[in-house]
Amino acid sequence: MRKPIIAGNWKMHKTVAEGLAFMDAIKPEVSGTDVEVLVCAPFTLLPSLVEAAKGTNIKIGAQNMHYEDHGAFTGEVSADMLLDIGVTHVIIGHSERRQYFAETDETVNLKTRKALSKGLTPVVCCGESLEQREAGETKTVCKTQIVKAFENISLADASKVVVAYEPIWAIGTGKTSSSKDANDVIAYIREVLAALYSTEVSEEIRIQYGGSVKPANVEEIMNETDIDGALVGGASLEADSFVQLVNF
Ligand SMILES: O=C[C@H](O)COP(=O)(O)O
């Protein structure tokens, strides 16, 4: 049985004070849940959030990392640096990183392998653009991204990866994929993983949906058979809304 995972991706939002106020507000409201609760914040907030999450069931993640251990990479942060401050998860290959920061399927793979080798849980994103969807390429695009992301990842490590299927046209637009459509693509991603590894491993890997998830639609999405969680941007920024998502 896969444990559901509800993750907030704050993107480039919040000061430390705002992040800590959010943590104070959600802690008592999410403490009883069976769902894995994850907050992925900008680098500047991570040490404070890790401290605030101590002794709770809330995990703290980064939104990116570099695949090298150290070196002349101005502006970048390594896996060891994240581990050093107590971060446990890292989003890799978000479409905004692919679109604005030249993230490629190859760097997604390098980062995923590095995260796993260090003991960080990678949340690996895939998803098609509107143009690709209209051209009927959704499954091909997701397959290409997933096959490359998992290249040279062992069977033992594969089940530690969390996948997030995020159709780009649904991100921050208010347009959600229908839960059936999202489930259909996610079931297909599971078939791709079964072919790469085994049915057993593919049944263990958690696959989230992301794209305009909000309290009003989270239950329907989470009721789908293959959807194991949500990666949420806008609706994760307010404590009330995030609590409703976790307690779907
Ligand atoms: O990482 C989160 C996704 O990009 C979804 O963002 P959104 O919930 O604002 O559509």
The ligand as an SDF file (V2000), in Angstrom:
LIG
                    3D

 10  9  0  0  0  0  0  0  0  0999 V2000
    4.7980   22.2700   -8.2110 O   0  0  0  0  0  0  0  0  0  0  0  0
    3.6110   22.5930   -8.3010 C   0  0  0  0  0  0  0  0  0  0  0  0
    2.9800   22.7550   -9.5710 C   0  0  0  0  0  0  0  0  0  0  0  0
    3.7350   23.5130  -10.4380 O   0  0  0  0  0  0  0  0  0  0  0  0
    1.5360   23.1280   -9.5260 C   0  0  0  0  0  0  0  0  0  0  0  0
    1.3510   24.4990   -9.2860 O   0  0  0  0  0  0  0  0  0  0  0  0
   -0.1510   25.0260   -9.0740 P   0  0  0  0  0  0  0  0  0  0  0  0
   -0.7500   24.1830   -7.9910 O   0  0  0  0  0  0  0  0  0  0  0  0
    0.0120   26.4770   -8.6710 O   0  0  0  0  0  0  0  0  0  0  0  0
   -0.8560   24.8400  -10.3670 O   0  0  0  0  0  0  0  0  0  0  0  0
  1  2  2  0
  2  3  1  0
  3  4  1  0
  3  5  1  0
  5  6  1  0
  6  7  1  0
  7  8  2  0
  7  9  1  0
  7 10  1  0
M  END
$$$$
